[in-house]
């Protein structure tokens, strides 16, 4: 809270406004220039017939307005395919990342010698630069010199090495597994579960011990204490993680592109936007895909807020 | 933490989960580090033999990866310098901008600040790849693609909402009584921020700066879009990813991955000390 300096001609409120605006101006300027204006541009591009070659001559007056980008996207199989892949990727990584984080945090609850070191080591995949993580995984899964394939063929007796990152469907008996998609999902769980582990651990440290002790005295067994005392305490943190993880997974580009470049049935919406822009040089179509992504995330966010409001009111 | 005794079955389950997690978390990284020390031919011949023999260990992959292309290397040294310039530039600009903004939204009651806050949080959630389309178009028009300056501008804007949000929460948690006292004693607002808020908030600022550094250090999409034509400006992630496509020996790529990780590890070690010392010195009595 600022106070008006003695002798100033401005009133206290005016002075607070002035200071507030001056100090926050650089932040808003940066956000406006690089995020808000470009977002308006996405909306415009999405309704325009616009290719990369047109960049230099493009002005607002010369735009050919049309709904063609959306009509083309929504009527094409690739759009719905990419959307399905993205939803599957986001749902399974979110479940895996949160589930994994909670399970490991629960296992690590009781103190033991060396716990701090173990906890720090668990964070390694999260702290590791993405490029290092993907390079190691690509090496490990390589059909020629990767550890996993060498182990499979030499020890487990596989007939041929598996091209994990380019195989779309892998037949196990009569069941087809989406191989490359499963691998990118597992990579994301490996990389991001430590993040939820950290959050859940912090929350667990604040669960009062008296509650559990009291329940035990009243005759609750270990499983009852877990499901009735500990897990309900995690609801809020899990809900927040659910929102954040789903949004981040839904728009993930780096991890997927660095692992597969969209091959083997891993072409999610973010990769599709990138390819429409660079490979097909179709700015309008890329913008339309991007706008659809934004709308879906917005709907998810609103749904999340509604569900949580209702729960809180109860 | 409850002091309840637990059955041996539960204890065993805990131990199994911890051991498996340990192997999964550390195993791949260890594998990468060990392979980077072996000659490429040895990796090709026997992929199962992970631990290099004593006589086999060589740092040739590292020196070859780091040397510039003119010296017969892969130029990773130069890529690292580019990444460092970008990351440090981003952190400095982003922190400077967001300290002021965060202080304003945390401490000053000015009209319109809640709307501003809401916009910043919404922006924080916004899909980055969607903005890549217009930013690519607008910056190519401004002639800023293929320059590090263009990329710093993008990174600053992408990190400001996050850092504003983190710093604001941090400032709110700090007691404002010292600031109030200084203002009453006639210190100017900038003086308060510079002399009082900065020193007290240093651990929070360090943590935020570290997070910003990681974002800039890891960033790949915009580097790929803007710099792919300019080999001399490639960042480390972009460089390693591009080299992957040119059939570069995997030992070189792994050595590069290890080198890219080193600054992050150093930063964590350094910042941990700063964070603890900052938290230990309580300012208010």
Interface residues (C-beta under 8 A of the other chain):
Chain A: X1 X2 X3 X5 X16 X17 X18 X19 X20 X21 X23 X24 X26 X27 X28 X30 X31 X33 X34 X35 X36 X37 X38 X39 X41 X42 X45 X55 X56 X58 X103 X104 X107 X108 X109 X110 X111 X118 X121 X122 X124 X125 X127 X128 X129 X130 X131 X132 X133 X135 X136 X137 X138 X139 X140 X142 X144 X145 X146 X147 X149 X150 X151 X154 X155 X190 X194 X205 X209 X212 X213 X216 X222 X225 X247 X250 X251 X253 X254 X257 X258 X270 X273 X274 X277 X278 X283 X286 X287 X290 X291 X293 X294 X297 X301
Chain B: X1 X2 X3 X4 X6 X7 X10 X13 X14 X17 X18 X21 X22 X24 X25 X26 X28 X29 X31 X32 X35 X43 X44 X46 X47 X48 X50 X96 X97 X98 X100 X101 X103 X104 X105 X107 X108 X109 X110 X111 X113 X116 X119 X120 X123 X125 X126 X127 X128 X129 X130 X131 X132 X133 X134 X135 X136 X137 X138 X140 X141 X153 X154 X156 X157 X158 X160 X161 X164 X176 X180 X183 X184 X186 X189 X214 X217 X218 X220 X221 X225 X236 X237 X240 X241 X244 X250 X253 X254 X256 X257 X258 X260 X261 X264 X265 X268
